[in-house]
């Protein structure tokens, strides 16, 4: 049977942990009460030694009993006997008084803490309840505005009033965003109204919709709707639309009209807001029930230890508290279910519950089986590859240059990608065990989010395929089977991987693949998108995968220019184009990340984002200096490399430790760490700081320049690239831990979805 403390820790909302009843602190006080009670009983039983009911034993142990009682009395008197003078001037033994006082004091302190905890739970519940009720009222108002706007458009279409010349589409009733009529009229912009919509317009004005009366309308004509709909730019089409809307607003006498595309997006936003509201209400309901059970359990423990029956009276008080008696949450949940079912699923409750209460897929043992199978296959194939390469002499000085130039970029690229996936799987496992809500932080859907077993499966299956292709390539190459065509095998492997990434079929984690592509798109177009945490988190991963991007560029050059066919490797290793591409590829991840910082500063006006931008600029300068020094080794460039790399490393380590991890706080109760830590063993944090420091200064190898052969140089480059990937995976855990604690400090457990309808400023 699982202890309740473990069950409570597993079920409570991590971001609200501090708002729950402190069950563990109260258990410690119960232990103190238990120890005080035992000490009192032990003292009495020790002093009463020899008072046996058995006469034979009393007669045999009479002298021993008398001696023991005498000794007990002397010991009590030796513990500084004092007189407590009362009205009757009676002398009381200080030891007995201290024991009685200690027990009563602990009981009194227990109930004082319990009162404080009850007050804390009530206040938090009332605050969150008010917040959700207010959010519900706002959503209801937004929904009414949306329905009224759709009625205006629907009424006009029913009367077949011709649309403006700039619009298009046929008439039809607007229902839901999925209806054919909605899609057919998606480009139809409504700027006017007719006489049949007077009541609806009046209702819209009451709800905050503004109408344009700036220009005097002709007799019999209605004013234009100028309600502003704020739709976030999450797609290229919306980005272009947002830019053009901004330009139109700057032009004189231009007003934004109601557009069905925007209404469709607004409806989806309101739907998402209802889902998040329902989720928050469910969390608050869970909060109430768990706290009630915690109060019941802790009071039963108190009764058992103190031999009192205080739980019944105190539980009556708990049950009269707001977090138990209030029914606002339940009523609001029913109302959300009703509205959502009516307006979004055509009264299909089963379909509505799929949105409001999505089912979580259970972990399958089949995935674990395949992870083990692919791991064993990878190890076996790698051993076979190493043996065959040694037997065939592929790494001998005569043939290693050509073979390594052909195979190394492909193998290194996939190996670094697989290592990154493996580290991400380790991150997912650690976040899960530490109860860090990474799905909420990244805004992933729990139903299709990647789990750690899935990450391990992708990693092991990918490496099995890669090593299998290398074994096949080596066997065919050793037997002399069409050597020019055999060298296309690595290219075919890369092409298959790219095709699988963009495959539209619902196979091999399509939601994850498409989410990855969307994030990459957002990173490349950083200045034009509002930056989310998942965007800059992924961009940080790319800054650690510059060697992978360089290998991708080399492989693409071989494939496009026919390098595999003619075996002219120097064509992709020399020339002005190659040198320029090396700088572009080395700078691109840092540039994207810097643009994200600039966009965040533009949106939030936080100077920390400008300081973070400076970090990536310094990293670009250091990377450019090292590339130039590798081609033009001189004392001047050596000094430039040392200065830029030292400055960039100090800048990056400060940001890692202080900003991203939240550590190195001198005033923290945990020396040089932070007040709140997820991991109980603080020594792990000090080891992590030291490890991150060592891995951050591995650029020293670029200055030392070990004299080694082709094989050794490639192996050293791969080792250093792997160390950077490991450092990034190590950084990921503490970065998200700090973000989780930041959310927990502000009790953020539900995403706040922006709402579309805003009132325009009056002229």
PAMIFI-742208 format. One line per 5 residues: number of its first residue (from 1); their letters; for each residue x, y, z of C-alpha. Coordinates in nm, 3 decimals. Each point is the difference from the previous one (the first is absolute). Layout:
N
NUM	A	X,Y,Z | ...
//
This chain:
763
1	XXXXX	0.000,0.000,0.000 | 0.141,0.339,-0.104 | 0.037,0.256,0.276 | -0.222,0.304,-0.033 | 0.299,0.236,0.002
6	XXXXX	0.135,-0.171,-0.313 | -0.344,-0.002,-0.158 | -0.049,0.369,0.075 | 0.340,0.089,-0.144 | -0.083,-0.192,-0.318
11	XXXXX	-0.345,0.156,-0.051 | 0.042,0.364,0.103 | 0.039,0.272,-0.260 | 0.375,0.076,-0.012 | -0.045,0.374,-0.064
16	XXXXX	-0.236,0.025,0.300 | 0.206,-0.213,0.238 | 0.065,0.287,0.242 | -0.373,0.074,0.018 | -0.092,-0.351,0.114
21	XXXXX	-0.029,-0.107,0.362 | 0.355,-0.053,0.127 | -0.065,-0.362,0.089 | 0.368,-0.080,0.056 | 0.057,0.281,0.250
26	XXXXX	-0.304,-0.103,0.199 | 0.124,-0.360,0.006 | 0.324,0.121,0.157 | -0.196,0.176,0.275 | -0.201,-0.315,0.064
31	XXXXX	0.328,-0.187,0.046 | 0.105,0.260,0.256 | -0.328,-0.050,0.186 | 0.057,-0.375,-0.012 | 0.351,0.033,0.142
36	XXXXX	-0.119,0.232,0.278 | -0.278,-0.244,0.093 | 0.237,-0.298,-0.001 | 0.252,0.186,0.215 | -0.265,0.074,0.261
41	XXXXX	-0.126,-0.360,0.013 | 0.353,-0.137,0.010 | 0.088,0.221,0.297 | -0.304,-0.118,0.200 | 0.054,-0.367,-0.081
46	XXXXX	0.369,0.024,0.091 | -0.069,0.153,0.342 | -0.270,-0.261,0.074 | 0.238,-0.294,-0.045 | -0.069,-0.283,0.253
51	XXXXX	-0.375,0.060,0.029 | -0.079,-0.345,-0.132 | -0.324,-0.183,0.071 | 0.190,-0.318,0.050 | 0.081,-0.040,0.371
56	XXXXX	0.281,-0.254,-0.041 | 0.185,0.232,-0.236 | -0.060,0.295,0.234 | 0.144,-0.192,0.293 | 0.308,-0.106,-0.195
61	XXXXX	0.055,0.345,-0.155 | -0.106,0.219,0.290 | 0.344,0.131,0.072 | 0.072,0.061,-0.368 | -0.331,0.181,-0.041
66	XXXXX	0.063,0.225,0.298 | 0.346,0.083,-0.125 | -0.136,0.082,-0.346 | -0.271,0.229,0.134 | 0.254,0.176,0.223
71	XXXXX	0.234,0.044,-0.294 | -0.282,0.136,-0.219 | -0.091,0.255,0.263 | 0.361,0.111,0.034 | 0.030,0.041,-0.377
76	XXXXX	-0.311,0.217,-0.012 | 0.134,0.215,0.280 | 0.340,0.030,-0.167 | -0.164,0.151,-0.312 | -0.010,0.339,0.176
81	XXXXX	-0.306,-0.027,0.214 | -0.164,0.340,0.042 | -0.306,0.119,0.182 | -0.285,0.150,-0.185 | -0.178,0.210,0.255
86	XXXXX	-0.373,0.025,-0.054 | -0.282,0.109,0.215 | 0.043,-0.307,0.223 | 0.384,0.022,-0.021 | 0.024,-0.360,-0.126
91	XXXXX	0.329,-0.133,-0.134 | -0.022,-0.164,-0.344 | 0.272,-0.206,-0.163 | 0.134,0.195,-0.301 | 0.047,-0.316,-0.213
96	XXXXX	-0.365,-0.101,0.020 | -0.109,0.358,-0.068 | 0.232,0.026,-0.302 | -0.132,-0.326,-0.141 | -0.361,0.109,0.039
101	XXXXX	0.079,0.341,-0.145 | 0.188,-0.151,-0.299 | -0.289,-0.228,-0.096 | -0.261,0.275,0.031 | 0.222,0.244,-0.186
106	XXXXX	0.048,-0.237,-0.294 | -0.375,-0.064,-0.021 | -0.071,0.372,0.012 | 0.263,0.068,-0.266 | -0.145,-0.274,-0.219
111	XXXXX	-0.344,0.157,-0.004 | 0.144,0.347,-0.057 | 0.179,-0.127,-0.308 | -0.313,-0.185,-0.109 | -0.200,0.323,0.029
116	XXXXX	0.257,0.184,-0.212 | -0.008,-0.274,-0.261 | -0.380,0.006,-0.013 | 0.007,0.376,-0.046 | 0.261,-0.033,-0.277
121	XXXXX	-0.203,-0.263,-0.185 | -0.318,0.205,0.026 | 0.162,0.321,-0.120 | 0.168,-0.169,-0.296 | -0.319,-0.180,-0.100
126	XXXXX	-0.206,0.320,0.024 | 0.254,0.193,-0.206 | 0.017,-0.260,-0.276 | -0.377,-0.045,0.004 | -0.052,0.372,-0.050
131	XXXXX	0.260,0.001,-0.277 | -0.170,-0.286,-0.186 | -0.348,0.146,0.047 | 0.118,0.333,-0.139 | 0.163,-0.181,-0.291
136	XXXXX	-0.322,-0.189,-0.062 | -0.203,0.321,-0.012 | 0.248,0.152,-0.244 | -0.013,-0.309,-0.222 | -0.379,0.004,0.006
141	XXXXX	0.008,0.361,-0.115 | 0.249,-0.085,-0.277 | -0.221,-0.287,-0.113 | -0.306,0.225,-0.012 | 0.189,0.251,-0.213
146	XXXXX	0.108,-0.277,-0.233 | -0.355,-0.136,-0.034 | -0.139,0.347,-0.068 | 0.262,0.067,-0.267 | -0.083,-0.329,-0.167
151	XXXXX	-0.369,0.093,0.011 | 0.077,0.328,-0.176 | 0.188,-0.178,-0.277 | -0.257,-0.278,-0.022 | -0.289,0.244,-0.025
156	XXXXX	0.166,0.184,-0.283 | 0.065,-0.317,-0.194 | -0.357,-0.120,0.045 | -0.122,0.322,-0.161 | 0.253,-0.052,-0.282
161	XXXXX	0.138,0.351,0.020 | 0.296,0.006,-0.238 | 0.339,0.011,0.164 | 0.252,0.275,-0.062 | 0.207,-0.016,-0.316
166	XXXXX	0.308,-0.095,0.199 | -0.171,-0.310,0.139 | -0.112,-0.326,-0.149 | -0.199,-0.313,0.066 | -0.364,-0.094,-0.001
171	XXXXX	-0.270,0.033,0.260 | -0.045,-0.244,0.280 | -0.068,-0.029,0.369 | 0.304,0.032,0.224 | 0.010,-0.282,0.251
176	XXXXX	0.329,-0.143,0.121 | 0.355,0.048,-0.136 | -0.016,-0.351,-0.145 | -0.313,0.060,-0.208 | 0.031,0.024,-0.381
181	XXXXX	-0.183,0.333,-0.007 | 0.254,0.147,0.239 | 0.291,-0.112,-0.214 | -0.165,0.120,-0.322 | -0.047,0.349,0.141
186	XXXXX	0.335,0.019,0.179 | 0.115,0.284,-0.225 | -0.324,0.193,0.037 | 0.043,0.327,0.192 | -0.315,0.152,0.153
191	XXXXX	0.016,0.376,0.041 | -0.368,0.092,0.002 | -0.331,-0.101,0.159 | -0.364,0.003,-0.103 | -0.319,0.103,0.171
196	XXXXX	-0.072,-0.350,0.133 | 0.300,0.007,0.231 | -0.085,0.303,0.214 | -0.068,-0.206,0.312 | 0.317,-0.199,-0.042
201	XXXXX	0.207,0.316,-0.049 | -0.152,0.146,0.316 | 0.100,-0.314,0.189 | 0.350,0.021,-0.145 | 0.033,0.361,0.113
206	XXXXX	-0.099,-0.103,0.351 | 0.272,-0.267,-0.009 | 0.267,0.249,-0.097 | -0.003,-0.013,-0.381 | 0.069,0.342,-0.146
211	XXXXX	-0.144,0.130,-0.326 | 0.153,0.258,-0.225 | -0.204,0.324,0.007 | 0.296,0.219,-0.098 | -0.131,0.049,-0.353
216	XXXXX	-0.362,0.102,-0.040 | -0.190,-0.289,-0.158 | -0.257,0.063,-0.266 | -0.363,-0.023,0.084 | -0.114,-0.357,0.048
221	XXXXX	0.354,-0.138,0.038 | 0.149,-0.156,0.314 | 0.340,0.073,0.151 | 0.298,-0.231,-0.055 | 0.105,-0.252,0.261
226	XXXXX	0.345,0.090,0.133 | 0.042,-0.269,0.263 | 0.368,-0.090,0.030 | 0.080,-0.372,0.005 | 0.347,-0.083,0.132
231	XXXXX	0.121,-0.326,-0.154 | 0.356,-0.110,0.087 | 0.232,-0.052,-0.297 | 0.057,-0.373,0.015 | 0.007,-0.076,-0.374
236	XXXXX	0.161,0.175,-0.298 | -0.345,0.107,-0.127 | -0.088,0.154,0.335 | 0.340,0.172,0.015 | -0.054,0.162,-0.341
241	XXXXX	-0.356,0.091,0.100 | 0.121,0.158,0.324 | 0.262,0.208,-0.184 | -0.250,0.120,-0.261 | -0.254,0.082,0.273
246	XXXXX	0.259,0.211,0.179 | 0.074,0.185,-0.323 | -0.371,0.057,-0.064 | -0.052,0.142,0.347 | 0.268,0.261,-0.070
251	XXXXX	-0.181,0.117,-0.314 | -0.262,0.273,0.038 | -0.367,-0.095,-0.006 | 0.077,-0.371,0.000 | -0.183,-0.225,0.242
256	XXXXX	0.025,-0.371,0.061 | -0.322,-0.177,-0.092 | -0.136,-0.329,0.122 | 0.167,-0.277,-0.195 | -0.122,-0.359,0.012
261	XXXXX	0.358,-0.127,0.009 | 0.052,0.189,0.322 | -0.333,-0.114,0.140 | 0.102,-0.358,-0.067 | 0.329,0.055,0.184
266	XXXXX	-0.182,0.180,0.280 | -0.234,-0.295,0.042 | 0.296,-0.237,0.031 | 0.163,0.229,0.256 | -0.316,0.010,0.211
271	XXXXX	-0.028,-0.377,-0.027 | 0.356,-0.038,0.128 | -0.074,0.242,0.283 | -0.304,-0.206,0.104 | 0.212,-0.317,0.001
276	XXXXX	0.264,0.164,0.222 | -0.267,0.142,0.231 | -0.156,-0.345,0.038 | 0.341,-0.149,0.071 | 0.065,0.264,0.266
281	XXXXX	-0.334,-0.066,0.164 | 0.079,-0.371,0.008 | 0.334,0.072,0.168 | -0.172,0.218,0.260 | -0.253,-0.275,0.068
286	XXXXX	0.286,-0.247,0.048 | 0.169,0.251,0.229 | -0.311,0.015,0.219 | -0.046,-0.378,0.026 | 0.368,-0.075,0.069
291	XXXXX	0.018,0.257,0.276 | -0.314,-0.139,0.161 | 0.150,-0.348,0.004 | 0.327,0.140,0.137 | -0.181,0.171,0.289
296	XXXXX	-0.185,-0.321,0.079 | 0.314,-0.213,-0.003 | 0.210,0.232,0.211 | -0.272,0.037,0.266 | -0.039,-0.378,0.022
301	XXXXX	0.374,-0.028,0.057 | -0.024,0.257,0.276 | -0.283,-0.187,0.173 | 0.196,-0.322,-0.016 | 0.315,0.150,0.153
306	XXXXX	-0.153,0.228,0.263 | -0.288,-0.233,0.103 | -0.241,0.287,-0.057 | -0.313,0.031,-0.215 | 0.056,0.344,-0.149
311	XXXXX	-0.042,-0.092,-0.364 | -0.381,0.000,-0.004 | -0.036,0.357,0.128 | 0.278,0.139,-0.215 | -0.124,-0.179,-0.311
316	XXXXX	-0.338,0.168,0.043 | 0.184,0.330,-0.016 | 0.191,-0.108,-0.311 | -0.320,-0.112,-0.172 | -0.151,0.344,0.062
321	XXXXX	0.292,0.165,-0.180 | -0.036,0.168,-0.335 | 0.210,-0.250,-0.193 | -0.251,-0.271,0.095 | -0.335,0.183,0.014
326	XXXXX	0.036,0.215,-0.312 | -0.166,-0.144,-0.310 | 0.107,0.269,-0.246 | 0.262,-0.223,-0.159 | -0.241,-0.286,-0.060
331	XXXXX	-0.267,0.228,-0.142 | 0.250,0.176,-0.225 | 0.130,-0.335,-0.126 | -0.354,-0.104,-0.089 | -0.055,0.330,-0.177
336	XXXXX	0.322,-0.034,-0.200 | -0.095,-0.354,-0.099 | -0.342,0.117,-0.112 | 0.128,0.298,-0.202 | 0.281,-0.197,-0.159
341	XXXXX	-0.231,-0.287,-0.094 | -0.259,0.234,-0.149 | 0.222,0.236,-0.198 | 0.302,-0.211,-0.095 | -0.117,-0.359,-0.041
346	XXXXX	-0.365,0.037,-0.109 | -0.130,-0.145,0.328 | 0.226,-0.305,-0.027 | 0.107,-0.041,0.363 | 0.233,-0.291,-0.071
351	XXXXX	0.193,0.207,-0.251 | 0.007,0.295,0.237 | 0.152,-0.210,0.277 | 0.282,-0.100,-0.234 | 0.099,0.366,-0.007
356	XXXXX	-0.066,0.080,0.364 | 0.128,-0.326,0.150 | 0.254,-0.144,-0.245 | 0.101,-0.358,0.075 | 0.365,-0.068,0.081
361	XXXXX	0.147,-0.299,-0.178 | 0.158,-0.252,0.233 | 0.360,-0.101,-0.051 | 0.028,-0.314,-0.207 | 0.239,-0.282,0.088
366	XXXXX	0.039,-0.053,-0.373 | 0.197,0.325,-0.024 | 0.232,-0.119,0.277 | 0.048,-0.328,-0.185 | 0.095,0.174,-0.325
371	XXXXX	0.237,0.235,0.184 | 0.184,-0.303,0.135 | -0.010,-0.175,-0.338 | 0.140,0.298,-0.191 | 0.262,0.063,0.267
376	XXXXX	0.129,-0.354,-0.030 | -0.012,0.019,-0.380 | 0.196,0.326,-0.002 | 0.273,-0.136,0.227 | 0.028,-0.319,-0.206
381	XXXXX	0.012,0.180,-0.334 | 0.256,0.250,0.129 | 0.229,-0.281,0.113 | -0.040,-0.167,-0.342 | 0.079,0.331,-0.171
386	XXXXX	0.316,0.054,0.206 | 0.124,-0.355,-0.073 | -0.071,0.026,-0.375 | 0.164,0.344,-0.023 | 0.312,-0.138,0.170
391	XXXXX	0.013,-0.310,-0.221 | -0.056,0.191,-0.325 | 0.258,0.265,0.095 | -0.235,0.293,-0.053 | 0.178,0.201,0.268
396	XXXXX	0.349,-0.061,-0.137 | 0.197,0.311,-0.108 | -0.045,-0.089,-0.366 | -0.380,-0.009,0.000 | -0.115,0.178,0.316
401	XXXXX	-0.005,0.350,-0.151 | -0.244,-0.086,-0.279 | -0.214,-0.226,0.217 | -0.019,0.243,0.293 | -0.094,0.289,-0.227
406	XXXXX	-0.284,-0.211,-0.139 | -0.132,-0.167,0.313 | 0.097,0.221,0.294 | -0.238,0.295,-0.067 | -0.302,-0.230,-0.030
411	XXXXX	0.086,-0.213,0.300 | 0.096,0.298,0.218 | -0.317,0.188,-0.090 | -0.235,-0.283,0.090 | 0.206,-0.093,0.306
416	XXXXX	-0.017,0.355,0.139 | -0.374,0.014,-0.070 | -0.054,-0.334,0.174 | 0.210,0.110,0.297 | -0.210,0.315,0.030
421	XXXXX	-0.319,-0.208,-0.009 | 0.145,-0.229,0.266 | 0.081,0.297,0.223 | -0.350,0.137,-0.057 | -0.145,-0.337,0.103
426	XXXXX	0.210,0.019,0.318 | -0.136,0.352,0.055 | -0.357,-0.124,-0.037 | 0.065,-0.279,0.249 | 0.157,0.237,0.253
431	XXXXX	-0.276,0.258,-0.042 | -0.262,-0.267,0.054 | 0.168,-0.137,0.312 | 0.048,0.353,0.134 | -0.366,0.086,-0.077
436	XXXXX	0.098,0.288,-0.227 | -0.300,0.070,-0.222 | 0.188,0.027,-0.329 | -0.316,-0.047,-0.211 | -0.152,0.312,0.156
441	XXXXX	0.324,0.198,-0.031 | 0.045,-0.091,-0.366 | -0.377,0.024,-0.065 | -0.009,-0.355,-0.137 | -0.317,-0.206,-0.024
446	XXXXX	0.033,-0.278,0.262 | -0.187,-0.243,-0.227 | 0.266,0.001,-0.273 | 0.307,0.143,0.175 | 0.322,-0.196,-0.028
451	XXXXX	0.086,-0.216,0.304 | 0.343,-0.115,0.103 | -0.054,-0.354,-0.133 | -0.103,0.147,-0.336 | 0.316,0.211,-0.014
456	XXXXX	0.212,-0.307,0.076 | -0.184,-0.196,-0.270 | 0.065,0.266,-0.266 | 0.364,0.022,0.106 | 0.072,-0.373,-0.004
461	XXXXX	-0.194,-0.073,-0.320 | 0.177,0.285,-0.181 | 0.345,-0.119,0.104 | -0.084,-0.359,-0.092 | -0.099,0.111,-0.350
466	XXXXX	0.312,0.218,-0.037 | 0.248,-0.266,0.114 | -0.182,-0.261,-0.211 | 0.041,0.223,-0.306 | 0.370,0.048,0.080
471	XXXXX	0.053,-0.376,0.027 | -0.174,-0.053,-0.335 | 0.206,0.279,-0.157 | 0.324,-0.146,0.134 | -0.079,-0.356,-0.112
476	XXXXX	-0.090,0.108,-0.355 | 0.298,0.233,-0.020 | 0.241,-0.273,0.115 | -0.126,-0.245,-0.263 | 0.041,0.257,-0.279
481	XXXXX	-0.372,0.006,-0.082 | -0.051,0.316,-0.210 | 0.203,0.231,0.228 | -0.139,0.324,-0.143 | -0.363,-0.108,0.051
486	XXXXX	0.074,-0.148,0.343 | 0.115,0.341,0.123 | -0.356,0.126,-0.053 | -0.122,-0.210,0.296 | 0.075,0.271,0.263
491	XXXXX	-0.180,0.253,-0.218 | -0.301,-0.229,-0.036 | -0.006,-0.039,0.378 | -0.010,0.378,0.044 | -0.273,0.035,-0.262
496	XXXXX	-0.214,-0.266,0.172 | 0.039,0.180,0.333 | -0.115,0.331,-0.152 | -0.297,-0.163,-0.173 | -0.104,-0.166,0.325
501	XXXXX	0.022,0.335,0.177 | -0.252,0.161,-0.236 | -0.212,-0.310,-0.059 | -0.371,0.097,0.022 | -0.111,-0.348,0.107
506	XXXXX	-0.086,-0.049,0.365 | 0.298,-0.226,0.069 | 0.315,0.028,0.210 | -0.112,0.287,0.228 | -0.151,0.235,-0.254
511	XXXXX	-0.115,0.260,0.261 | 0.355,0.019,0.136 | 0.152,0.025,-0.348 | -0.236,0.277,-0.107 | 0.047,0.184,0.328
516	XXXXX	0.376,-0.012,-0.060 | -0.044,0.142,-0.350 | -0.223,0.280,0.130 | 0.254,0.093,0.265 | 0.283,0.002,-0.257
521	XXXXX	-0.214,0.226,-0.220 | -0.057,0.236,0.294 | 0.373,0.006,0.077 | 0.099,0.087,-0.357 | -0.268,0.274,-0.013
526	XXXXX	0.075,0.117,0.356 | -0.063,0.375,-0.039 | -0.349,-0.061,-0.143 | -0.136,-0.230,0.273 | -0.072,0.044,0.365
531	XXXXX	0.268,-0.211,0.169 | -0.122,-0.284,0.221 | 0.212,-0.196,0.243 | 0.011,-0.305,-0.224 | 0.133,0.218,-0.283
536	XXXXX	0.301,0.141,0.181 | 0.058,-0.330,0.179 | 0.036,-0.173,-0.338 | 0.213,0.285,-0.134 | 0.238,-0.055,0.292
541	XXXXX	0.023,-0.365,-0.104 | 0.104,0.109,-0.350 | 0.287,0.207,0.137 | 0.144,-0.326,0.135 | -0.042,-0.179,-0.335
546	XXXXX	0.215,0.219,-0.226 | 0.226,-0.300,-0.087 | -0.313,-0.188,-0.113 | -0.098,0.291,-0.226 | 0.353,0.012,-0.141
551	XXXXX	-0.014,-0.372,-0.080 | -0.341,0.047,-0.162 | 0.148,0.268,-0.222 | 0.290,-0.230,-0.099 | -0.229,-0.292,-0.080
556	XXXXX	-0.232,0.223,-0.203 | 0.299,0.123,-0.197 | 0.110,-0.356,-0.079 | -0.346,-0.102,-0.110 | -0.087,0.308,-0.206
561	XXXXX	0.339,0.044,-0.166 | 0.045,-0.371,-0.070 | 0.286,-0.035,0.245 | -0.085,-0.361,0.074 | 0.016,-0.091,-0.365
566	XXXXX	0.333,0.155,-0.100 | 0.168,-0.027,0.342 | 0.120,0.363,-0.012 | -0.026,0.084,0.369 | 0.214,0.313,-0.031
571	XXXXX	-0.276,0.174,-0.197 | -0.210,0.023,0.319 | 0.293,0.091,0.226 | 0.141,0.298,-0.182 | -0.109,0.307,-0.183
576	XXXXX	-0.157,0.330,0.097 | -0.352,-0.143,0.020 | 0.105,-0.259,0.257 | 0.168,0.261,0.220 | -0.302,0.227,-0.009
581	XXXXX	-0.240,-0.285,0.075 | 0.210,-0.100,0.300 | -0.047,0.347,0.150 | -0.370,0.010,-0.084 | -0.070,-0.341,0.154
586	XXXXX	0.205,0.077,0.312 | -0.178,0.333,0.049 | -0.357,-0.104,-0.090 | -0.109,-0.161,0.334 | 0.144,0.291,0.200
591	XXXXX	-0.161,0.250,-0.237 | -0.341,-0.167,0.033 | 0.031,-0.003,0.376 | 0.104,0.366,0.004 | -0.302,0.092,-0.213
596	XXXXX	-0.223,-0.182,0.247 | 0.147,0.210,0.281 | -0.061,0.315,-0.203 | -0.363,-0.099,-0.062 | -0.054,-0.080,0.368
601	XXXXX	0.143,0.338,0.095 | -0.233,0.165,-0.251 | -0.302,-0.184,0.145 | 0.086,0.015,0.371 | 0.236,0.304,0.032
606	XXXXX	0.222,-0.201,0.235 | 0.367,0.112,-0.018 | 0.112,-0.351,0.099 | -0.084,-0.113,-0.353 | 0.241,0.258,-0.142
611	XXXXX	0.268,-0.128,0.236 | -0.074,-0.353,-0.119 | 0.029,0.120,-0.359 | 0.350,0.125,0.082 | 0.094,-0.350,0.114
616	XXXXX	-0.078,-0.146,-0.343 | 0.180,0.283,-0.177 | 0.312,-0.078,0.204 | -0.040,-0.370,-0.089 | -0.014,0.091,-0.371
621	XXXXX	0.318,0.206,0.031 | 0.179,-0.285,0.176 | -0.114,-0.257,-0.260 | 0.108,0.226,-0.286 | 0.341,0.059,0.157
626	XXXXX	0.060,-0.375,0.044 | -0.097,-0.071,-0.362 | 0.234,0.268,-0.127 | 0.285,-0.117,0.222 | -0.043,-0.358,-0.129
631	XXXXX	0.068,0.127,-0.354 | 0.247,0.279,0.078 | 0.202,-0.106,0.305 | 0.188,0.301,0.128 | 0.079,0.168,0.332
636	XXXXX	-0.246,0.279,-0.067 | -0.291,-0.235,-0.061 | 0.107,-0.212,0.295 | -0.033,0.304,0.227 | -0.338,0.080,-0.154
641	XXXXX	-0.118,-0.359,0.059 | 0.114,0.006,0.362 | -0.165,0.335,0.077 | -0.332,-0.069,-0.175 | -0.027,-0.358,0.129
646	XXXXX	0.077,0.093,0.361 | -0.250,0.287,-0.005 | -0.269,-0.218,-0.163 | 0.063,-0.289,0.244 | -0.026,0.225,0.307
651	XXXXX	-0.313,0.162,-0.143 | -0.159,-0.339,-0.076 | 0.089,-0.158,0.335 | -0.138,0.297,0.191 | -0.325,-0.025,-0.195
656	XXXXX	-0.014,-0.377,0.050 | 0.048,0.011,0.375 | -0.181,0.322,0.096 | -0.272,0.057,-0.259 | -0.086,-0.338,-0.149
661	XXXXX	0.059,-0.214,0.310 | -0.069,0.265,0.267 | 0.305,-0.106,0.203 | 0.297,0.185,0.158 | -0.225,0.190,0.239
666	XXXXX	0.218,0.114,0.290 | -0.296,0.066,0.228 | -0.164,-0.336,-0.058 | -0.059,-0.240,0.290 | 0.181,-0.254,-0.218
671	XXXXX	0.349,0.155,-0.037 | 0.056,0.133,-0.354 | -0.306,-0.179,-0.132 | -0.363,0.111,0.031 | -0.262,-0.025,0.273
676	XXXXX	-0.221,-0.252,-0.179 | 0.161,-0.315,-0.137 | -0.172,-0.297,-0.162 | 0.283,-0.246,0.068 | 0.052,-0.075,0.368
681	XXXXX	0.372,-0.069,-0.030 | 0.156,0.348,-0.032 | 0.341,-0.141,-0.093 | -0.142,-0.087,-0.345 | -0.037,0.370,-0.077
686	XXXXX	0.363,0.077,0.089 | 0.117,-0.292,-0.218 | -0.219,0.128,-0.285 | 0.152,0.348,0.027 | 0.351,-0.145,-0.020
691	XXXXX	-0.092,-0.228,-0.292 | -0.159,0.283,-0.197 | 0.311,0.213,0.060 | 0.233,-0.272,-0.134 | -0.214,-0.069,-0.307
696	XXXXX	-0.032,0.371,-0.078 | 0.378,0.041,-0.043 | 0.061,-0.290,-0.238 | 0.063,0.262,-0.270 | 0.360,-0.002,0.128
701	XXXXX	0.059,-0.296,-0.233 | -0.039,0.236,-0.297 | 0.298,0.197,0.131 | 0.221,-0.293,0.098 | -0.041,-0.183,-0.333
706	XXXXX	0.109,-0.357,0.061 | 0.211,-0.146,-0.281 | -0.187,-0.315,-0.102 | -0.097,-0.195,-0.309 | -0.326,0.015,-0.194
711	XXXXX	-0.174,-0.267,0.206 | 0.115,0.141,0.334 | -0.101,0.353,-0.100 | -0.350,-0.113,-0.096 | -0.035,-0.200,0.321
716	XXXXX	0.112,0.299,0.208 | -0.247,0.230,-0.177 | -0.279,-0.249,0.059 | 0.094,-0.032,0.368 | -0.006,0.378,0.054
721	XXXXX	-0.333,0.031,-0.184 | -0.142,-0.281,0.215 | 0.116,0.174,0.317 | -0.186,0.316,-0.104 | -0.318,-0.203,-0.062
726	XXXXX	0.037,-0.160,0.344 | 0.053,0.344,0.155 | -0.317,0.124,-0.167 | -0.201,-0.298,0.124 | 0.140,0.065,0.348
731	XXXXX	-0.094,0.369,-0.031 | -0.355,-0.089,-0.109 | -0.098,-0.157,0.331 | 0.097,0.296,0.218 | -0.140,0.252,-0.247
736	XXXXX	-0.343,-0.159,0.017 | 0.027,-0.056,0.374 | 0.051,0.374,0.046 | -0.296,0.075,-0.229 | -0.216,-0.246,0.194
741	XXXXX	0.089,0.162,0.331 | -0.076,0.340,-0.150 | -0.346,-0.123,-0.099 | -0.048,-0.161,0.341 | 0.098,0.326,0.170
746	XXXXX	-0.285,0.173,-0.182 | -0.232,-0.305,0.019 | -0.023,-0.029,-0.379 | -0.160,-0.332,-0.081 | -0.232,0.103,-0.286
751	XXXXX	0.088,0.176,-0.322 | -0.159,0.341,-0.049 | -0.133,0.006,-0.354 | -0.018,0.349,-0.157 | -0.349,0.105,-0.098
756	XXXXX	-0.078,0.147,-0.343 | -0.250,0.282,0.052 | 0.134,0.334,0.113 | -0.166,0.337,0.007 | 0.145,0.258,-0.237
761	XXX	0.118,0.330,0.141 | -0.251,0.273,-0.039 | 0.099,0.286,-0.226
//
